[in-house]
Amino acid sequence: MHDTGIDLLFPPYVVPSLKYLRGSMWQELIENLMNLNDLTRERLAFIHMMVNLSGCVTCQADSFKAMRGCSQCALVTIKRFRGNDRELIDKYLESLRTINRYIQEDRYGFN
């Protein structure tokens, strides 16, 4: 089934569908994220990570990826990630540090 909705960046509603694509570490991360509000630092960090991994910024509306939809693109991105779960979690933690840095700088009026 194809996703007909194309978002500008990785859509948070896709997070639960990624849970069983990797091992227990990944599943635990997704479970924790599913229980959080979309605007928490942790959820924002996950979105940031997925945007980077999936190439959302350079996605074109007429590309094959876009035509399949964001949900399918995210599934394929996680399935095809060549590193192990620890490397994927490290990418998430790197994104979390980036989000925390932006919030600490308060460039965008978060505090």
C-alpha positions, 0 to 999 in steps of 0.5 A, a space after each residue: 500500500 502506498 502512502 499518499 501523504 507527502 510531508 515536508 520533513 519526516 512526519 512524527 506519525 511514522 515513528 510507531 511503524 518503525 518499531 519492529 524493523 531492528 533489534 531490542 535496543 531500537 525497539 526500546 527507543 521507539 517504545 520510549 518515543 511513542 509515549 512522548 509528546 511530539 515537541 519533546 527534545 527526544 522526539 525532535 532529535 529522532 525527527 532530526 535523525 530521520 531527516 538526515 538519514 532519509 534525505 528529506 531536505 533534498 527530496 523532490 515531489 516527483 522523485 520515486 521516494 516521494 511518490 511512494 510516500 514518507 512512511 515507506 521511505 522511512 521504513 526502507 531507510 531503517 531497514 537498509 541502514 548498514 550499521 548495527 543498532 548501536 550505530 543507529 542509536 548513536 546517530 540518534 544521540 548525536 541528533 539529541 545533542 544537536 537539539 539540546 545545543 540549539 535549545 541552550 543557545 535559545 536562538 529560536 525562543 524555546 526558553 
